[in-house]
Amino acid sequence: MPGATTIKNVIEELDAIINESIKTNSRMGLFAYIYKRTTAEVAAEIALGHFKDNQNLERLDVAFANLYLDAYRDYKSHQQVSASWAFAFDQVHEPLTIVQHIMLGMNVHINLDLAVATANTMSGREILDIEEDFNKVNDILLQITNELQDRLSRVSPLMFILDVLGENKDEKIIDFSMRKARGQSWNASNLLWSLGENKSGQAINSIDQLVLKLGKCIKTPKTRTVRFFLRVIQKFETKQVGSIISKLRAD
């Protein structure tokens, strides 16, 4: 199946994954929903011409999305995918919180896919030419952090505890984590770009293994207190994906 060629195509394919997940009660749809929401925000900014090179940023965004879409299709058809995506997808039936399922997808997509997509998109060109727009996406994601957190609180009743524990600074924690992940991805992008597509295979495999380790920490945090807290949250969450996504979508 040919990959998406425009952001509109990407959003249509994400909708298909979300709808399929609702029908099958698959938690794969949780990351797909969050990814669709952030992609739509970036698409709106591109349409308004808010990037230095809007056309190139769209090329990157589509290449970035196709890595997830291809991994999803390949996994569903029992073909080989990266170790980190295989692990994330394998957890779909595990009793994890909604946020953990989403974070498992974000971990692979930002820490691995974004680096690969950026390096490939800028192959044969100066990678620094996209740095300004790459970093501007961070600000766009921060703008919708509160919205996403509010949506998640609809389906995870104990999300408010993050505010209590973080003294209402949890948005900054989320922003820092996102910026840190994207910062690491930018560094990895530069490494892969400098190696070139023909020589970057081993480096990509090494990144994949590191991302796999992070995924295992997301599934099973090392701290007992955190593990206990997550188990409590999970018990109060609905297990019906259709209900979860309907509440996330509601205006």
LUMKOLRO-936167 format. One line per 10 residues: number of its first residue (from 1); for each residue z, y, x of N, C-alpha, C, CB. Coordinates in Angstrom, 3 decimals. Glycine has a CB too. Layout:
<pts>
NUM> Z:Y:X:Z:Y:X:Z:Y:X:Z:Y:X; ...
</pts>
This chain:
<pts>
1> 0.000:-1.196:0.849:0.000:0.000:0.000:0.000:1.243:0.882:1.230:0.007:-0.959; -0.954:2.198:0.640:-1.010:3.399:1.476:0.237:4.246:1.293:-2.257:4.224:1.149; 0.633:4.946:2.353:1.819:5.772:2.270:1.546:7.080:1.541:2.353:6.052:3.651; 2.614:7.806:1.257:2.496:9.118:0.613:1.782:10.081:1.555:3.896:9.675:0.218; 1.014:10.996:0.982:0.300:11.986:1.792:0.774:13.409:1.524:-1.186:11.890:1.531; 1.526:13.611:0.451:2.082:14.918:0.123:3.526:14.747:-0.317:1.248:15.620:-0.981; 4.274:15.838:-0.339:5.653:15.769:-0.813:5.684:15.381:-2.291:6.372:17.119:-0.593; 4.675:15.806:-3.042:4.593:15.401:-4.448:4.522:13.883:-4.550:3.365:16.046:-5.136; 3.697:13.257:-3.691:3.615:11.792:-3.671:4.963:11.172:-3.338:2.562:11.326:-2.659; 5.664:11.778:-2.370:6.976:11.274:-1.952:7.931:11.257:-3.141:7.558:12.137:-0.805
11> 7.991:12.362:-3.870:8.907:12.463:-5.000:8.545:11.443:-6.077:8.888:13.885:-5.583; 7.238:11.234:-6.295:6.802:10.228:-7.273:7.251:8.834:-6.852:5.270:10.260:-7.438; 7.137:8.518:-5.569:7.547:7.190:-5.099:9.064:7.025:-5.151:7.046:6.953:-3.670; 9.790:8.094:-4.876:11.248:8.029:-4.989:11.662:7.821:-6.441:11.894:9.311:-4.431; 10.951:8.476:-7.357:11.226:8.268:-8.784:11.011:6.806:-9.168:10.330:9.182:-9.647; 9.963:6.198:-8.612:9.676:4.788:-8.916:10.810:3.894:-8.434:8.345:4.350:-8.268; 11.340:4.188:-7.241:12.460:3.407:-6.711:13.695:3.592:-7.589:12.771:3.818:-5.253; 13.949:4.832:-7.988:15.107:5.120:-8.833:14.994:4.377:-10.167:15.236:6.641:-9.073; 13.826:4.443:-10.776:13.628:3.780:-12.074:13.758:2.263:-11.954:12.251:4.140:-12.652; 13.207:1.700:-10.883:13.335:0.254:-10.659:14.798:-0.124:-10.451:12.490:-0.187:-9.440
21> 15.524:0.710:-9.728:16.934:0.437:-9.451:17.768:0.480:-10.717:17.478:1.435:-8.441; 17.421:1.380:-11.620:18.135:1.444:-12.900:17.906:0.159:-13.704:17.675:2.680:-13.719; 16.660:-0.311:-13.716:16.324:-1.530:-14.458:17.035:-2.755:-13.898:14.822:-1.758:-14.437; 17.167:-2.811:-12.573:17.750:-3.990:-11.922:19.216:-3.806:-11.549:16.962:-4.328:-10.684; 19.770:-2.633:-11.892:21.148:-2.297:-11.531:21.367:-2.426:-10.022:22.134:-3.202:-12.288; 20.409:-1.920:-9.258:20.476:-1.978:-7.800:20.986:-0.656:-7.229:19.097:-2.316:-7.212; 21.958:-0.747:-6.349:22.520:0.470:-5.761:21.613:1.098:-4.703:23.864:0.165:-5.152; 20.465:0.477:-4.456:19.477:1.124:-3.595:19.056:2.473:-4.173:18.250:0.218:-3.412; 19.155:2.594:-5.499:18.742:3.823:-6.154:19.644:5.005:-5.895:18.657:3.600:-7.596; 20.854:4.773:-5.401:21.795:5.874:-5.182:21.326:6.776:-4.040:23.200:5.325:-4.879
31> 20.979:6.175:-2.899:20.446:6.977:-1.797:19.116:7.606:-2.196:20.272:6.114:-0.529; 18.286:6.851:-2.920:16.977:7.365:-3.336:17.133:8.626:-4.174:16.204:6.297:-4.127; 18.150:8.659:-5.047:18.360:9.861:-5.871:18.740:11.056:-4.996:19.460:9.609:-6.933; 19.709:10.874:-4.112:20.147:11.975:-3.249:18.996:12.438:-2.365:21.353:11.546:-2.380; 18.216:11.488:-1.870:17.083:11.832:-1.025:16.034:12.616:-1.819:16.461:10.564:-0.423; 15.803:12.212:-3.060:14.850:12.945:-3.893:15.326:14.387:-4.104:14.662:12.234:-5.257; 16.618:14.555:-4.366:17.148:15.912:-4.628:16.979:16.798:-3.398:18.648:15.851:-5.034; 17.280:16.296:-2.211:17.145:17.109:-1.006:15.676:17.362:-0.681:17.839:16.428:0.178; 14.825:16.370:-0.920:13.389:16.539:-0.679:12.813:17.602:-1.602:12.645:15.205:-0.876; 13.238:17.603:-2.851:12.764:18.602:-3.808:13.157:20.011:-3.362:13.327:18.313:-5.211
41> 14.334:20.147:-2.782:14.786:21.454:-2.310:13.937:21.934:-1.136:16.263:21.393:-1.903; 13.660:21.031:-0.210:12.803:21.383:0.926:11.398:21.725:0.437:12.750:20.224:1.956; 10.896:20.966:-0.529:9.567:21.221:-1.083:9.492:22.612:-1.707:9.209:20.156:-2.127; 10.558:23.008:-2.401:10.585:24.335:-3.020:10.521:25.431:-1.971:11.841:24.503:-3.872; 11.223:25.227:-0.865:11.216:26.218:0.222:9.842:26.288:0.888:12.295:25.875:1.271; 9.181:25.154:1.016:7.827:25.135:1.581:6.874:25.892:0.657:7.334:23.672:1.794; 6.999:25.641:-0.649:6.125:26.307:-1.626:6.295:27.821:-1.583:6.415:25.792:-3.042; 7.493:28.270:-1.257:7.760:29.705:-1.164:7.359:30.283:0.192:9.231:29.974:-1.420; 6.924:29.400:1.100:6.487:29.864:2.418:7.610:30.318:3.318:5.527:30.975:2.261; 8.773:29.676:3.198:9.953:30.124:3.941:10.084:29.544:5.347:11.169:29.782:3.170
51> 9.126:28.721:5.757:9.186:28.165:7.109:8.189:28.862:8.019:8.916:26.654:7.087; 8.421:28.752:9.286:7.517:29.347:10.277:6.129:28.715:10.182:8.086:29.175:11.704; 6.090:27.386:10.039:4.830:26.657:9.890:5.008:25.685:8.730:4.427:25.899:11.223; 4.715:26.160:7.533:4.965:25.384:6.322:4.133:24.111:6.271:4.681:26.227:5.100; 2.893:24.189:6.709:2.014:23.025:6.671:2.527:21.930:7.598:0.586:23.419:7.057; 2.957:22.323:8.780:3.463:21.333:9.733:4.786:20.737:9.267:3.637:21.965:11.115; 5.627:21.563:8.654:6.912:21.064:8.150:6.677:20.045:7.035:7.793:22.234:7.635; 5.664:20.276:6.206:5.350:19.298:5.161:4.852:17.993:5.785:4.292:19.865:4.185; 4.021:18.105:6.827:3.557:16.884:7.508:4.739:16.081:8.025:2.605:17.233:8.673; 5.712:16.777:8.618:6.905:16.096:9.120:7.689:15.468:7.981:7.794:17.069:9.896
61> 7.861:16.211:6.890:8.657:15.707:5.783:8.033:14.462:5.161:8.826:16.786:4.729; 6.707:14.438:5.083:6.009:13.278:4.516:6.105:12.082:5.466:4.523:13.621:4.231; 5.904:12.334:6.766:6.017:11.250:7.750:7.437:10.680:7.748:5.640:11.757:9.171; 8.405:11.561:7.640:9.816:11.187:7.574:10.067:10.291:6.358:10.712:12.450:7.511; 9.600:10.718:5.197:9.803:9.953:3.960:9.127:8.597:4.022:9.277:10.731:2.762; 7.929:8.549:4.597:7.193:7.284:4.637:7.928:6.204:5.421:5.824:7.503:5.241; 8.729:6.606:6.397:9.487:5.609:7.158:10.509:4.920:6.250:10.198:6.270:8.369; 11.137:5.667:5.360:12.062:5.071:4.396:11.306:4.264:3.352:12.906:6.155:3.716; 10.243:4.847:2.798:9.476:4.171:1.749:8.885:2.860:2.254:8.361:5.081:1.233; 8.379:2.868:3.487:7.834:1.635:4.077:8.934:0.594:4.282:7.140:1.941:5.422
71> 10.094:1.047:4.773:11.208:0.127:5.001:11.653:-0.493:3.682:12.389:0.855:5.680; 11.718:0.318:2.629:12.114:-0.188:1.306:11.141:-1.252:0.824:12.186:0.962:0.283; 9.848:-0.952:0.888:8.839:-1.905:0.419:8.850:-3.181:1.251:7.449:-1.270:0.459; 8.962:-3.024:2.575:8.948:-4.196:3.450:10.171:-5.079:3.202:8.899:-3.764:4.923; 11.319:-4.456:3.017:12.538:-5.230:2.767:12.420:-5.988:1.458:13.775:-4.313:2.742; 11.895:-5.319:0.431:11.764:-5.956:-0.876:10.777:-7.124:-0.842:11.321:-4.932:-1.915; 9.809:-7.077:0.066:8.816:-8.154:0.169:9.156:-9.122:1.295:7.420:-7.570:0.391; 10.409:-9.038:1.774:10.943:-9.969:2.772:10.206:-9.888:4.116:10.869:-11.388:2.238; 9.742:-8.697:4.457:9.153:-8.469:5.765:10.199:-7.846:6.685:7.901:-7.563:5.659; 9.932:-7.878:7.963:10.898:-7.383:8.943:11.001:-5.864:8.890:10.508:-7.834:10.354
81> 12.222:-5.380:8.941:12.486:-3.944:9.038:13.451:-3.728:10.194:13.068:-3.369:7.694; 13.718:-2.490:10.527:14.653:-2.211:11.618:16.014:-2.819:11.314:14.785:-0.693:11.850; 16.778:-3.092:12.357:18.096:-3.709:12.181:19.021:-2.825:11.355:18.732:-3.998:13.538; 18.942:-1.534:11.566:19.829:-0.620:10.850:19.456:-0.512:9.373:19.794:0.760:11.497; 18.142:-0.509:9.054:17.752:-0.497:7.639:18.092:-1.832:6.987:16.240:-0.198:7.489; 17.882:-2.934:7.682:18.207:-4.241:7.126:19.688:-4.302:6.753:17.854:-5.361:8.129; 20.540:-3.804:7.633:21.976:-3.804:7.365:22.299:-2.929:6.158:22.754:-3.317:8.598; 21.719:-1.724:6.099:21.993:-0.816:4.982:21.565:-1.438:3.664:21.277:0.525:5.188; 20.369:-2.007:3.632:19.879:-2.631:2.400:20.688:-3.872:2.035:18.405:-3.001:2.546; 21.153:-4.606:3.019:21.920:-5.828:2.764:23.244:-5.560:2.052:22.186:-6.546:4.066
91> 23.736:-4.324:2.125:25.047:-4.016:1.545:24.980:-3.680:0.064:25.675:-2.869:2.285; 23.790:-3.779:-0.525:23.600:-3.325:-1.899:24.527:-4.020:-2.889:22.173:-3.543:-2.313; 24.917:-5.264:-2.621:25.794:-5.997:-3.537:27.263:-5.993:-3.083:25.306:-7.432:-3.674; 27.539:-5.299:-1.987:28.913:-5.246:-1.488:29.738:-4.243:-2.307:28.932:-4.862:0.015; 31.043:-4.500:-2.476:31.905:-3.612:-3.259:32.292:-2.356:-2.472:33.165:-4.359:-3.698; 31.317:-1.500:-2.235:31.544:-0.253:-1.517:31.539:0.913:-2.495:30.476:-0.049:-0.423; 32.037:2.057:-2.067:32.001:3.234:-2.927:30.580:3.777:-3.021:32.957:4.319:-2.403; 30.353:4.592:-4.020:29.051:5.230:-4.195:28.687:6.033:-2.947:29.054:6.142:-5.442; 29.656:6.766:-2.424:29.401:7.591:-1.235:29.049:6.723:-0.030:30.626:8.465:-0.914; 29.698:5.577:0.117:29.367:4.685:1.238:27.925:4.195:1.140:30.329:3.482:1.273
101> 27.492:3.807:-0.061:26.111:3.346:-0.231:25.128:4.458:0.145:25.868:2.882:-1.689; 25.451:5.680:-0.262:24.580:6.812:0.067:24.592:7.081:1.566:25.015:8.072:-0.701; 25.782:7.045:2.165:25.911:7.339:3.592:25.208:6.293:4.458:27.384:7.422:3.977; 25.195:5.043:4.011:24.488:4.012:4.766:23.008:4.353:4.892:24.660:2.642:4.097; 22.423:4.853:3.800:21.022:5.265:3.852:20.821:6.511:4.680:20.497:5.495:2.465; 21.691:7.483:4.512:21.575:8.726:5.273:21.689:8.481:6.765:22.637:9.717:4.832; 22.576:7.585:7.135:22.785:7.268:8.546:21.491:6.831:9.221:23.838:6.178:8.691; 20.807:5.877:8.607:19.571:5.361:9.209:18.459:6.402:9.141:19.125:4.066:8.505; 18.347:7.050:7.993:17.212:7.944:7.802:17.294:9.175:8.709:17.134:8.377:6.346; 18.490:9.706:8.912:18.619:10.881:9.777:18.662:10.489:11.246:19.873:11.671:9.415
111> 19.503:9.526:11.580:19.711:9.207:12.988:18.564:8.439:13.635:20.958:8.421:13.131; 17.796:7.701:12.833:16.669:6.949:13.388:15.328:7.503:12.907:16.786:5.472:13.013; 15.103:7.487:11.594:13.791:7.857:11.062:13.395:9.286:11.395:13.774:7.671:9.572; 14.330:10.215:11.300:13.995:11.618:11.553:13.539:11.828:12.986:15.193:12.513:11.254; 14.190:11.140:13.914:13.805:11.253:15.327:12.392:10.716:15.540:14.807:10.492:16.228; 12.119:9.554:14.956:10.789:8.942:15.111:9.722:9.814:14.465:10.762:7.526:14.492; 9.985:10.291:13.259:9.005:11.099:12.537:8.716:12.410:13.262:9.497:11.384:11.122; 9.746:13.046:13.796:9.557:14.319:14.489:8.735:14.127:15.755:10.910:14.955:14.830; 9.085:13.111:16.538:8.341:12.841:17.775:6.879:12.518:17.479:8.989:11.680:18.548; 6.642:11.708:16.451:5.267:11.331:16.103:4.469:12.518:15.570:5.275:10.210:15.068
121> 5.124:13.328:14.740:4.439:14.490:14.164:4.010:15.479:15.246:5.348:15.190:13.148; 4.828:15.623:16.272:4.540:16.597:17.327:3.846:15.967:18.534:5.824:17.266:17.774; 3.417:14.724:18.410:2.703:14.064:19.509:1.458:14.866:19.885:2.313:12.615:19.118; 1.311:15.138:21.172:0.170:15.903:21.655:0.344:17.400:21.541:-1.045:15.501:20.919; 1.499:17.823:21.008:1.799:19.254:20.892:3.175:19.533:21.485:1.739:19.719:19.407; 3.540:20.780:21.581:4.841:21.156:22.120:5.904:20.987:21.041:4.822:22.613:22.649; 6.866:20.114:21.288:7.871:19.803:20.263:8.748:21.012:19.933:8.749:18.642:20.728; 8.924:21.911:20.879:9.754:23.082:20.629:9.162:23.991:19.558:9.946:23.861:21.910; 7.875:23.823:19.272:7.238:24.652:18.248:7.799:24.391:16.859:5.746:24.414:18.242; 8.423:23.239:16.664:8.971:22.912:15.341:10.492:23.056:15.289:8.581:21.492:14.955
131> 11.118:23.414:16.397:12.582:23.460:16.454:13.173:24.433:15.436:13.036:23.848:17.850; 12.591:25.615:15.303:13.128:26.609:14.370:13.119:26.087:12.938:12.325:27.910:14.457; 12.003:25.494:12.525:11.917:24.965:11.166:12.799:23.732:10.994:10.467:24.623:10.821; 12.907:22.910:12.034:13.782:21.738:12.010:15.218:22.182:11.714:13.711:20.963:13.363; 15.659:23.220:12.404:17.029:23.698:12.225:17.222:24.423:10.895:17.407:24.620:13.367; 16.156:25.044:10.387:16.278:25.755:9.118:16.584:24.798:7.970:14.999:26.533:8.823; 16.113:23.558:8.091:16.410:22.561:7.059:17.916:22.358:6.949:15.705:21.217:7.372; 18.657:22.488:8.060:20.118:22.366:8.015:20.714:23.345:7.018:20.722:22.599:9.405; 20.219:24.600:7.058:20.741:25.632:6.166:20.408:25.316:4.711:20.178:27.004:6.549; 19.225:24.761:4.479:18.828:24.396:3.122:19.746:23.303:2.584:17.357:23.929:3.090
141> 20.037:22.307:3.425:20.917:21.217:3.004:22.324:21.726:2.716:20.964:20.125:4.076; 22.792:22.689:3.513:24.121:23.250:3.273:24.163:23.973:1.930:24.515:24.211:4.409; 23.071:24.627:1.558:23.024:25.372:0.301:23.266:24.480:-0.912:21.686:26.066:0.162; 22.884:23.212:-0.820:23.050:22.322:-1.987:24.215:21.350:-1.814:21.763:21.533:-2.234; 25.019:21.541:-0.767:26.163:20.653:-0.542:27.136:20.701:-1.707:26.883:21.028:0.751; 27.468:21.899:-2.168:28.410:22.013:-3.286:27.857:21.366:-4.541:28.738:23.477:-3.561; 26.570:21.571:-4.793:25.950:20.968:-5.976:26.036:19.447:-5.922:24.485:21.408:-6.098; 25.686:18.880:-4.767:25.718:17.426:-4.629:27.139:16.891:-4.765:25.126:17.007:-3.285; 28.094:17.629:-4.209:29.474:17.175:-4.317:29.940:17.211:-5.768:30.392:18.036:-3.443; 29.544:18.251:-6.495:29.899:18.334:-7.912:29.282:17.173:-8.694:29.437:19.678:-8.505
151> 28.033:16.847:-8.374:27.370:15.738:-9.064:28.066:14.414:-8.757:25.885:15.662:-8.660; 28.455:14.218:-7.505:29.125:12.982:-7.122:30.502:12.870:-7.775:29.256:12.903:-5.604; 31.163:14.005:-7.988:32.491:13.965:-8.614:32.412:13.482:-10.062:33.146:15.353:-8.561; 31.223:13.578:-10.686:31.046:13.091:-12.056:31.129:11.572:-12.120:29.706:13.563:-12.621; 30.729:10.915:-11.034:30.653:9.450:-11.040:31.721:8.804:-10.164:29.283:9.003:-10.576; 32.428:9.637:-9.410:33.502:9.126:-8.564:34.740:9.974:-8.835:33.105:9.157:-7.038; 35.577:9.568:-9.822:36.679:10.398:-10.312:37.663:10.881:-9.248:37.426:9.646:-11.331; 37.782:10.162:-8.142:38.761:10.545:-7.134:38.168:11.378:-6.000:39.402:9.316:-6.567; 36.923:11.841:-6.174:36.312:12.681:-5.149:37.117:13.947:-4.890:34.901:13.046:-5.551; 37.885:14.398:-5.922:38.654:15.627:-5.778:39.671:15.532:-4.650:39.357:15.956:-7.078
161> 40.049:14.302:-4.294:41.037:14.124:-3.230:40.497:14.669:-1.908:41.416:12.632:-3.083; 39.188:14.662:-1.738:38.597:15.243:-0.536:38.966:16.710:-0.405:37.079:15.083:-0.554; 38.978:17.412:-1.540:39.368:18.814:-1.517:40.831:18.965:-1.106:39.132:19.455:-2.887; 41.677:18.076:-1.669:43.103:18.158:-1.373:43.367:17.855:0.105:43.894:17.185:-2.269; 42.784:16.746:0.569:43.007:16.349:1.959:42.373:17.320:2.939:42.463:14.956:2.199; 41.238:17.899:2.551:40.528:18.806:3.445:40.893:20.254:3.243:39.067:18.645:3.270; 41.891:20.523:2.365:42.305:21.880:2.056:41.097:22.741:1.691:43.059:22.490:3.240; 40.246:22.159:0.815:39.045:22.835:0.321:38.064:23.201:1.422:39.432:24.074:-0.425; 38.149:22.515:2.559:37.214:22.760:3.651:36.243:21.596:3.823:37.972:23.005:4.950; 36.204:20.731:2.811:35.369:19.540:2.934:33.893:19.882:3.042:35.593:18.625:1.755
171> 33.474:21.033:2.432:32.079:21.423:2.564:31.738:21.645:4.033:31.788:22.692:1.743; 32.666:22.266:4.775:32.433:22.505:6.194:32.388:21.191:6.968:33.519:23.420:6.766; 33.218:20.245:6.556:33.222:18.936:7.209:31.882:18.252:6.985:34.379:18.053:6.679; 31.394:18.299:5.739:30.101:17.689:5.426:28.997:18.387:6.194:29.819:17.746:3.915; 29.038:19.727:6.223:28.017:20.486:6.940:28.044:20.135:8.421:28.224:22.000:6.745; 29.263:20.068:9.001:29.371:19.739:10.421:28.809:18.360:10.701:30.826:19.814:10.882; 29.122:17.396:9.839:28.638:16.040:10.041:27.116:15.980:9.940:29.272:15.094:9.025; 26.555:16.689:8.946:25.114:16.713:8.778:24.448:17.380:9.972:24.737:17.434:7.486; 25.004:18.526:10.382:24.420:19.243:11.512:24.532:18.415:12.793:25.107:20.608:11.697; 25.666:17.720:12.930:25.847:16.893:14.122:24.828:15.763:14.140:27.277:16.323:14.179
181> 24.636:15.120:12.994:23.671:14.020:12.911:22.268:14.525:13.184:23.730:13.342:11.534; 21.910:15.653:12.574:20.578:16.208:12.787:20.424:16.722:14.219:20.304:17.337:11.785; 21.528:17.200:14.801:21.480:17.629:16.201:21.209:16.452:17.125:22.791:18.314:16.598; 21.877:15.341:16.852:21.644:14.138:17.645:20.225:13.629:17.443:22.656:13.047:17.279; 19.735:13.752:16.199:18.375:13.317:15.908:17.357:14.188:16.651:18.111:13.360:14.392; 17.646:15.485:16.748:16.752:16.380:17.495:16.686:15.968:18.966:17.227:17.849:17.373; 17.840:15.647:19.533:17.864:15.190:20.933:17.072:13.900:21.103:19.313:14.979:21.408; 17.242:12.984:20.154:16.494:11.724:20.214:15.000:11.981:20.034:17.000:10.739:19.137; 14.658:12.935:19.180:13.248:13.296:18.978:12.615:13.744:20.290:13.118:14.410:17.919; 13.337:14.566:21.029:12.826:15.064:22.309:12.629:13.932:23.303:13.775:16.108:22.894
191> 13.559:12.978:23.293:13.428:11.829:24.187:12.180:11.021:23.849:14.676:10.938:24.103; 12.028:10.679:22.576:10.883:9.868:22.148:9.570:10.623:22.380:11.021:9.481:20.656; 9.585:11.907:22.111:8.378:12.729:22.320:7.975:12.740:23.793:8.615:14.177:21.827; 8.985:12.842:24.675:8.691:12.888:26.109:8.141:11.563:26.622:9.942:13.259:26.888; 8.550:10.461:25.990:8.072:9.134:26.397:6.662:8.860:25.874:9.032:8.049:25.896; 6.345:9.432:24.723:5.049:9.166:24.112:5.111:7.906:23.265:3.962:9.034:25.185; 4.210:7.811:22.280:4.246:6.685:21.335:4.069:5.330:22.018:3.167:6.862:20.285; 3.315:5.295:23.082:3.033:4.015:23.739:4.210:3.484:24.551:1.834:4.160:24.640; 5.164:4.357:24.888:6.277:3.947:25.745:7.640:4.092:25.082:6.259:4.746:27.010; 7.660:4.446:23.815:8.939:4.759:23.173:9.568:3.570:22.451:8.750:5.881:22.199
201> 8.886:2.426:22.428:9.388:1.274:21.674:10.791:0.846:22.061:8.466:0.120:21.853; 11.060:0.737:23.352:12.380:0.293:23.811:13.453:1.317:23.444:12.371:0.058:25.335; 13.111:2.604:23.571:14.072:3.656:23.226:14.384:3.621:21.729:13.524:5.048:23.627; 13.368:3.396:20.908:13.582:3.305:19.462:14.493:2.130:19.133:12.239:3.161:18.720; 14.300:1.005:19.798:15.163:-0.160:19.578:16.608:0.133:19.964:14.646:-1.359:20.373; 16.788:0.884:21.051:18.142:1.245:21.485:18.812:2.153:20.468:18.105:1.931:22.856; 18.063:3.128:19.950:18.600:4.016:18.919:18.952:3.213:17.669:17.585:5.135:18.576; 18.083:2.288:17.311:18.299:1.433:16.145:19.622:0.677:16.264:17.133:0.443:15.983; 19.919:0.152:17.433:21.167:-0.587:17.636:22.390:0.319:17.529:21.152:-1.274:18.997; 22.271:1.557:18.019:23.377:2.507:17.904:23.612:2.885:16.440:23.092:3.771:18.744
211> 22.518:3.086:15.720:22.614:3.432:14.301:23.203:2.268:13.512:21.229:3.815:13.738; 22.867:1.051:13.902:23.445:-0.143:13.269:24.964:-0.146:13.433:22.837:-1.435:13.877; 25.451:0.195:14.618:26.897:0.246:14.853:27.565:1.295:13.959:27.186:0.553:16.334; 26.893:2.446:13.803:27.433:3.487:12.924:27.479:2.993:11.482:26.587:4.775:13.020; 26.439:2.253:11.080:26.414:1.703:9.732:27.577:0.756:9.484:25.106:0.985:9.487; 27.896:-0.057:10.463:29.016:-0.985:10.322:30.338:-0.228:10.190:29.071:-1.944:11.522; 30.448:0.920:10.860:31.659:1.741:10.739:31.745:2.394:9.362:31.689:2.821:11.834; 30.583:2.758:8.799:30.572:3.326:7.451:31.025:2.270:6.447:29.160:3.857:7.084; 30.551:1.045:6.628:30.955:-0.029:5.724:32.429:-0.369:5.892:30.105:-1.271:5.962; 32.873:-0.492:7.120:34.256:-0.892:7.395:34.878:0.065:8.407:34.316:-2.354:7.921
221> 35.432:1.181:7.944:36.075:2.138:8.858:37.203:1.481:9.634:36.614:3.347:8.083; 37.442:1.937:10.844:38.451:1.328:11.696:39.872:1.621:11.227:38.278:1.806:13.110; 40.052:2.741:10.521:41.394:3.147:10.093:41.800:2.467:8.785:41.459:4.667:9.930; 42.953:1.829:8.790:43.422:1.128:7.594:43.589:2.073:6.414:44.739:0.424:7.879; 44.095:3.269:6.670:44.325:4.234:5.605:43.016:4.584:4.906:44.988:5.499:6.160; 41.976:4.789:5.697:40.670:5.125:5.131:40.139:3.953:4.321:39.671:5.508:6.243; 40.289:2.745:4.848:39.813:1.556:4.128:40.541:1.422:2.788:40.022:0.276:4.984; 41.846:1.661:2.801:42.631:1.582:1.572:42.162:2.636:0.572:44.132:1.759:1.874; 41.980:3.849:1.043:41.553:4.953:0.184:40.201:4.646:-0.454:41.478:6.263:0.987; 39.295:4.095:0.334:37.965:3.760:-0.184:38.038:2.659:-1.238:37.044:3.326:0.959
231> 38.917:1.667:-1.033:39.067:0.601:-2.027:39.578:1.152:-3.349:40.017:-0.482:-1.511; 40.506:2.103:-3.274:41.043:2.717:-4.491:39.948:3.480:-5.230:42.217:3.660:-4.153; 39.163:4.270:-4.485:38.067:5.031:-5.095:37.092:4.088:-5.787:37.330:5.878:-4.034; 36.742:3.016:-5.093:35.742:2.079:-5.609:36.177:1.461:-6.936:35.477:0.979:-4.588; 37.481:1.193:-7.077:37.986:0.564:-8.295:37.813:1.454:-9.523:39.448:0.209:-8.125; 37.792:2.768:-9.319:37.689:3.693:-10.439:36.252:4.137:-10.714:38.549:4.900:-10.177; 35.306:3.621:-9.953:33.908:3.998:-10.140:33.182:3.029:-11.062:33.198:4.064:-8.800; 32.256:3.555:-11.865:31.429:2.681:-12.695:30.489:1.875:-11.811:30.628:3.501:-13.735; 30.156:0.682:-12.256:29.288:-0.200:-11.486:27.862:-0.241:-12.046:29.872:-1.603:-11.459; 27.618:0.551:-13.096:26.301:0.589:-13.721:25.447:1.693:-13.111:26.430:0.793:-15.235
241> 24.409:1.295:-12.383:23.583:2.259:-11.663:22.906:3.234:-12.620:22.534:1.535:-10.825; 22.451:2.738:-13.772:21.817:3.619:-14.749:22.755:4.723:-15.188:21.353:2.827:-15.957; 24.003:4.372:-15.442:24.998:5.361:-15.858:25.277:6.349:-14.731:26.301:4.668:-16.292; 25.380:5.838:-13.507:25.643:6.703:-12.353:24.529:7.729:-12.193:25.785:5.866:-11.064; 23.279:7.279:-12.197:22.159:8.181:-11.962:21.973:9.149:-13.121:20.883:7.388:-11.736; 22.231:8.700:-14.349:22.147:9.609:-15.496:23.130:10.762:-15.344:22.418:8.854:-16.806; 24.334:10.459:-14.891:25.343:11.508:-14.693:24.989:12.404:-13.515:26.725:10.887:-14.472; 24.403:11.815:-12.462:23.988:12.616:-11.321:22.854:13.562:-11.706:23.556:11.711:-10.165; 21.964:13.108:-12.571:20.807:13.906:-12.974:21.163:15.029:-13.934:19.775:13.020:-13.606; 22.201:14.834:-14.744:22.517:15.774:-15.834:22.702:17.200:-15.324:23.782:15.327:-16.569
251> 22.159:18.162:-16.075:22.330:19.586:-15.697:23.689:20.100:-16.092:21.251:20.456:-16.344
</pts>
